[in-house]
Amino acid sequence: MTKFSSPFLAKSPLNNGKKIIGEDTGKIKSDKKGEYVLHKEKDTIRPPKGETQFKPFVLDKSLGKNSSGYLIGGDYKIDDEGHLVDYQ
């Protein structure tokens, strides 16, 4: 059995970015650019472009920061610059 592959699939915007597991992030910190969080001490995750803060977490509705200062709610997709994409 072979796996279907196409050069058109590789260029799909759905394949852009990198998925980050939210449970592997540290506490939210701030700098002059706004809020950020480190993932496994090597990747920096920031709010979507144009925003400086993470949205608050809403149970069963959105990913975001909780009152303790951590990102929670599942997995996050980031672009090449570390900004969240598909963040609701």
C-alpha positions in Angstrom: 0.0 0.0 0.0 1.4 3.4 -1.0 0.8 6.7 0.6 -0.7 9.4 -1.7 1.5 12.4 -2.1 1.3 15.5 -4.2 3.4 18.7 -4.6 0.2 20.7 -4.2 -0.4 19.3 -0.7 3.1 20.3 0.5 2.3 24.0 -0.4 -1.1 24.0 1.4 -1.4 26.7 4.1 -2.7 24.0 6.4 0.8 22.4 6.3 2.6 25.6 7.3 3.7 26.0 10.9 4.7 23.8 13.7 2.5 22.1 16.4 3.5 22.7 20.0 2.1 20.7 22.9 0.7 23.2 25.5 1.6 21.1 28.5 5.3 21.4 27.7 5.4 25.2 28.1 6.8 27.3 31.0 5.2 30.2 32.8 4.2 33.2 30.7 6.8 36.1 30.9 6.9 39.6 29.4 9.5 41.7 27.6 9.3 44.9 25.5 7.6 43.0 22.6 4.8 41.6 24.9 4.0 38.3 26.5 5.9 35.1 25.6 6.4 31.6 26.9 9.2 29.1 26.4 8.6 25.6 25.1 11.1 23.1 26.5 13.5 26.0 27.0 14.2 26.3 23.2 11.2 27.6 21.3 9.6 30.9 22.1 5.9 31.2 21.6 4.3 34.6 21.3 0.7 35.8 20.7 -0.5 36.2 17.1 1.1 39.0 15.1 -0.3 42.3 16.1 -1.2 41.2 19.6 0.9 41.6 22.7 -1.0 39.4 25.2 -2.3 35.9 25.2 -6.1 35.5 25.4 -7.6 34.1 28.6 -8.5 30.5 28.7 -12.2 29.6 28.4 -13.1 26.0 29.3 -14.3 24.0 26.3 -14.1 27.1 24.0 -10.5 28.3 23.6 -6.8 27.9 24.2 -5.2 30.6 26.4 -3.6 31.6 29.6 -5.0 30.6 33.0 -5.0 32.6 36.2 -1.7 30.9 37.3 0.1 32.4 34.2 0.4 29.3 32.0 -0.9 28.4 28.5 -3.4 25.7 28.7 -6.1 24.0 26.6 -4.3 21.8 24.2 -1.8 22.1 21.4 -0.7 25.3 19.7 0.4 25.9 16.1 3.1 28.5 15.5 4.6 30.1 12.5 8.4 30.3 11.7 8.7 33.4 13.9 7.1 31.7 16.9 3.7 33.6 16.6 0.6 31.6 17.2 -1.6 30.8 14.2 -5.2 29.4 14.2 -5.6 30.9 17.8 -9.2 31.4 18.7 
